[in-house]
């Protein structure tokens, strides 16, 4: 799901309002699906969304799964707060940094020191690498990329649950906006 958010950046060049409508509509559709799932009433299309959600959900998520909603909110806030290339860096940090960290952490994460509170070193390294590479592609500035990667990795490692979907793009975006000479 995280990687789909990456389309926010290139589509924003066509229409920011259009992308916001897609994100908002997707969040509304998802929320409807989740509410129906919790009530045990699902049409086939909502059932498919619920099955995907439950496969992607973390073990601690037993009620309403907030991840897709916070993902849309993080992308939408970035969409309206930042201009290119900062928008790209913010959104790609969320899409690739946080997304790949979670995937690699779940599948391959073995080193889980206490200070990471259940998160893995492998996931954090992948977060750093993905953000550095995507930020460098977006900005061409290795200092901005290094700072964005470091901050995104620290935020991703914090015990924010789904709050990192909002914190990562906002903090990385504001930092990048400050560091990039326009």
C-alpha positions as CSV (number, residue, x, y, z in Angstrom):
1,X,0.0,0.0,0.0
2,X,2.8,2.4,0.8
3,X,4.3,2.2,-2.7
4,X,1.0,3.3,-4.2
5,X,1.4,6.6,-2.4
6,X,4.6,7.2,-4.5
7,X,2.2,8.1,-7.4
8,X,1.2,11.2,-5.4
9,X,4.4,13.0,-6.5
10,X,4.3,12.6,-10.3
11,X,0.5,12.9,-10.5
12,X,0.7,16.2,-8.5
13,X,2.3,17.8,-11.6
14,X,-0.9,17.1,-13.5
15,X,-3.4,18.1,-10.8
16,X,-2.9,18.5,-7.0
17,X,-6.7,18.7,-6.5
18,X,-7.2,15.6,-8.6
19,X,-4.6,13.7,-6.5
20,X,-6.2,15.0,-3.3
21,X,-9.6,13.8,-4.5
22,X,-8.2,10.3,-5.3
23,X,-6.5,10.1,-1.8
24,X,-9.6,11.4,0.0
25,X,-11.9,9.1,-2.0
26,X,-9.6,6.1,-1.4
27,X,-9.5,6.9,2.3
28,X,-13.3,7.2,2.4
29,X,-13.8,3.9,0.5
30,X,-11.3,2.2,2.8
31,X,-13.0,3.5,5.9
32,X,-16.4,2.4,4.7
33,X,-14.9,-1.1,4.0
34,X,-13.4,-1.2,7.5
35,X,-16.6,-0.2,9.2
36,X,-18.5,-2.8,7.3
37,X,-15.9,-5.4,8.2
38,X,-16.2,-4.6,11.8
39,X,-20.0,-4.9,11.6
40,X,-19.7,-8.2,9.7
41,X,-21.5,-6.8,6.6
42,X,-19.5,-6.8,3.4
43,X,-20.3,-6.6,-0.3
44,X,-17.8,-8.5,-2.5
45,X,-15.7,-5.5,-3.3
46,X,-15.5,-4.4,0.3
47,X,-14.6,-8.0,1.3
48,X,-11.6,-7.9,-1.0
49,X,-10.4,-4.7,0.5
50,X,-10.9,-6.2,4.0
51,X,-8.9,-9.3,3.1
52,X,-6.0,-7.2,1.8
53,X,-6.1,-5.1,4.9
54,X,-6.1,-8.0,7.3
55,X,-3.1,-9.6,5.4
56,X,-1.2,-6.3,5.6
57,X,-2.2,-5.4,9.2
58,X,0.2,-5.8,12.0
59,X,-0.6,-8.3,14.7
60,X,-1.4,-5.6,17.2
61,X,-4.2,-4.2,15.0
62,X,-7.4,-6.0,16.0
63,X,-10.0,-3.3,15.6
64,X,-10.2,-0.6,13.0
65,X,-6.9,-0.6,11.0
66,X,-5.8,3.0,10.7
67,X,-2.7,2.6,8.6
68,X,-4.3,3.3,5.2
69,X,-6.1,6.4,6.6
70,X,-2.9,7.9,8.1
71,X,-1.0,7.0,4.9
72,X,-3.5,9.1,2.9
73,X,-3.4,11.9,5.4
74,X,0.4,12.0,5.3
75,X,0.5,12.1,1.5
76,X,-2.3,14.7,1.3
77,X,-0.7,17.0,3.8
78,X,2.6,16.8,1.9
79,X,0.7,17.5,-1.3
80,X,-0.5,20.8,-0.1
81,X,2.5,21.9,2.1
82,X,5.4,21.2,-0.3
83,X,6.5,22.0,-3.8
84,X,8.8,19.9,-6.0
85,X,11.4,18.5,-5.2
86,X,10.5,18.6,-1.5
87,X,7.1,17.1,-2.2
88,X,8.9,14.2,-4.0
89,X,11.3,13.7,-1.1
90,X,8.5,13.8,1.5
91,X,6.2,11.4,-0.3
92,X,9.0,9.0,-1.4
93,X,10.3,8.9,2.2
94,X,6.8,7.6,3.2
95,X,6.3,5.3,0.3
96,X,9.7,3.7,0.0
97,X,11.4,4.3,3.3
98,X,8.5,3.4,5.7
99,X,7.0,0.9,3.2
100,X,10.2,-1.1,2.6
101,X,11.2,-0.9,6.3
102,X,8.0,-2.6,7.3
103,X,8.2,-5.2,4.6
104,X,11.8,-6.1,5.2
105,X,11.4,-5.9,8.9
106,X,8.5,-8.4,8.9
107,X,10.1,-10.8,6.4
108,X,13.8,-10.7,7.2
109,X,14.1,-8.8,10.5
110,X,16.1,-10.8,13.0
111,X,18.1,-8.1,14.9
112,X,15.6,-6.4,17.2
113,X,17.5,-4.5,20.0
114,X,15.5,-3.2,22.9
115,X,15.9,0.4,21.9
116,X,14.0,-0.2,18.6
117,X,11.0,-1.5,20.6
118,X,10.2,-4.4,18.3
119,X,11.5,-2.9,15.1
120,X,14.4,-4.4,13.3
121,X,17.9,-3.2,12.4
122,X,17.3,-4.7,8.9
123,X,14.2,-2.6,8.4
124,X,15.9,0.5,9.6
125,X,18.8,0.0,7.2
126,X,16.4,-0.5,4.3
127,X,14.5,2.6,5.4
128,X,17.7,4.7,5.4
129,X,18.8,3.3,2.0
130,X,15.5,3.8,0.3
131,X,15.0,7.3,1.5
132,X,18.6,8.3,0.7
133,X,18.3,6.9,-2.9
134,X,14.9,8.4,-3.6
135,X,15.8,11.7,-2.1
136,X,19.0,11.9,-4.1
137,X,17.1,11.1,-7.3
138,X,14.5,13.8,-6.5
139,X,17.0,16.5,-5.3
140,X,20.5,15.6,-6.7
141,X,21.8,16.8,-3.3
142,X,23.6,14.2,-1.2
143,X,23.5,16.4,1.9
144,X,19.7,16.8,1.8
145,X,19.4,13.1,1.0
146,X,21.6,12.1,3.9
147,X,19.6,14.3,6.3
148,X,16.2,13.1,5.0
149,X,17.3,9.5,5.3
150,X,18.6,10.0,8.8
151,X,15.5,11.7,10.0
152,X,13.1,9.3,8.3
153,X,15.0,6.3,9.8
154,X,14.8,7.8,13.3
155,X,11.1,8.6,13.0
156,X,10.3,5.1,11.5
157,X,12.1,3.5,14.5
158,X,10.1,5.4,17.1
159,X,7.1,3.7,18.6
160,X,4.5,5.9,16.8
161,X,2.4,3.0,15.4
162,X,0.5,4.4,12.4
163,X,1.5,8.0,13.4
164,X,4.7,7.6,11.5
165,X,2.7,7.7,8.2
166,X,2.0,11.4,9.0
167,X,5.3,12.2,10.9
168,X,7.7,10.9,8.3
169,X,6.6,13.0,5.3
170,X,5.9,16.1,7.3
171,X,9.2,16.2,9.3
172,X,11.3,15.1,6.2
173,X,9.5,17.6,4.1
174,X,10.0,20.5,6.4
175,X,13.7,19.6,6.9
176,X,14.2,19.2,3.2
177,X,12.4,22.5,2.5
178,X,14.8,24.2,5.0
179,X,17.9,22.6,3.5
180,X,17.2,22.8,-0.3
181,X,18.4,26.2,-1.8
182,X,15.6,27.5,-4.1
